[in-house]
């Protein structure tokens, strides 16, 4: 089966230039000495900019060519896996991020469940996704369908519902531009 990300991996960092916002760092409550998991982290374009504010970083992605790009960035540890079946013990990570990737996961609810499983008690999950209520994102949805991508971009409320269905306390933080966030804290 053709994977778009395997094909664009060598060019991805040049094509996708969405900056890491200070708002993302604020929502993640960074800095931390703990371990951060970047699920669906691809080339490490986000996590490579967070290295200095976390104790350890792990990127997981299903695309091996994307992870090879991440490995070229020193200080990034990568694991090839689906977000729905993470090979980590329960409660491994202090912070988990999913930036512009949830809509590419095969089973989004199962991925959220497993991301929460690997999050430590009192840990924080931040999901940044294109805000489907914005016109530019509606155009993106059409473009990705025309490119035969398996994307399913949900509204932020639908993502919030998926997260709270797993017993998390969560809220939506609206962005000014393309994306917004669902922020969830795991109870003790």
N, C-alpha and C positions, 0 to 999 in steps of 0.2 A: 504494500500500500504506500502510495506517495505521501511523504511528509514534507510539508512546506518549510518547516523549520530546519530540517536536514539540508535542504537545498539552499536556503538563504543564510545559513550560519556564518560563512566567511564575511558576509556583507552586513550582517544584522546591526552591529554597533554603529555603522555609518548611516544606515537607513533609519533606524529608530533612535531618535535623539531626545526622547523625553527626559528631562532632567530629574534628578533626585531632589525632591523639595525639602526644605527645612521643616515643612509641615509633617512630612512622613516621619522624620526623625523625632519630632515632638510627639506624634501619635504613638510611636514605638517606645517612648520614654527612654531615649538614648541620651547619654551613653550608658552602657551596662558592661559589667565584666563577664556576663553570661554568654551563652551560645545562641546564635541566631541562625534559623533555618530560612533560606530563601527558596520557597517551593515554586517550581516552574521558573527558576531563576536564569535559565538559558545561558547566555554568555557571561553572566555576572555583571551586566551593565549597571545594575542597581547596587548589588552587594559589594562590588569593588570600591564603591564610594563610601561604604559604611565600615570598612575594615578598621579604621582608626577609632571607632566609637563602640566596638563590641569586643568581647574577649576572644571569641572564635566564630568563624563563619562556615556554614555548610550550604552549598547550593545543590538542589536536586532538580533534575529535569529528565524527561524521557528521551530527548534528542541528544545522542552522543556527539554529533558534530557541534552542537551548541555548547556542550560541556567542554569539548576540546578547546574552544575559544576561551572559555572561563579559566581553564587550567593554565593558559598562557599568561594569565594575570596572576602574579605571585601572591601567595597568601590566601588563595581560595581553594578550599577542598570541595570536590564535587562527587556526586553520587548519581548514577543513572538509575532512575526509578520512576514509576508512576506515583502521583500524589495520592492516589487511592489505596496504595499498598506500600507505605513507607517502611523501610528496613531498619527502623530505629525503635529503641525501647520506649515504653510509656514514660512520659515526663522527662524527656531528654533536653528539651529546648526552653530557654527563658523567653525568647521572642520568636515568632513565626511571621514571615511576610509572604504575601502573594501579590506581586505587582503586575498588573495587566496580563494575567495568565489564567485566572479561574475560568474564564469563558472558553479556554482551550482544553480544559480537563474533560476526560471522557465521562466520568460520573461525578458531577460537582458535589452532590450531597455526600457521597462516600469519601471524596477528597477532604471536605470540611471535617467530617467525622474523624478521619485519620490525622489530620493536622492538629485537631484538638487533643487527640490521644497522646501525641508526642510532645505536647505543650506541658510544661511543669505547672503544678498548682501555683496560682498567683502570677502565671505567665500571661503574655499578651499576644493576641493574634490580630494582625492588621491586613485587611484585604483591600487593595486598591484596584479599582476596575473602571473602565470607561462608563460614564454616567449616561445610561440609555435615554434619559429624558432630554439630552442635548442633541441638536440637529446634526452636528458633525458626527456624533456616534451613530445616529440613525443611518447616515450615509455609509459609515464604516461597516455596519451590519450588512447592508446590501452588498458592499464591495467584497466582504469576506465570503458571502454566499456565492457570489459570481466567481470567486477564485476556488470554489469547492472546498473551502475550509469547514471544519466541523464545529466552528464557534457557536456558542450559545450565550449571548450577552444578556444577562438579567438586569432588571432594575435593582437599584440599591436596596429597596424594600424587600424584594424577593431574596436577595443575598442575606439581608438581616434575618429574614424568616428562616433560612436554611441554618444559619449560625445559632439562633435562639432555639431552634428545634433540637439542637444537640445539648441543650442545658446551659448555654453560655449567656452571660450578661453582656449585651452589645448595644451599640448605637451607630448611627450614620453620621459621618462628618462630611459635609458638602465642600467640594473644592470650587475654585473660581473658574476653572477651565474645563479640560477634557475629562478629568477623573474625579471620583469621590471615594470615600473609604468606609468600610465597616470595621469598627474597632471592638474587639471582644476581650474580656478578661476572664480567666479561668479561676473558679473559686478554689479555696483550700481543699 
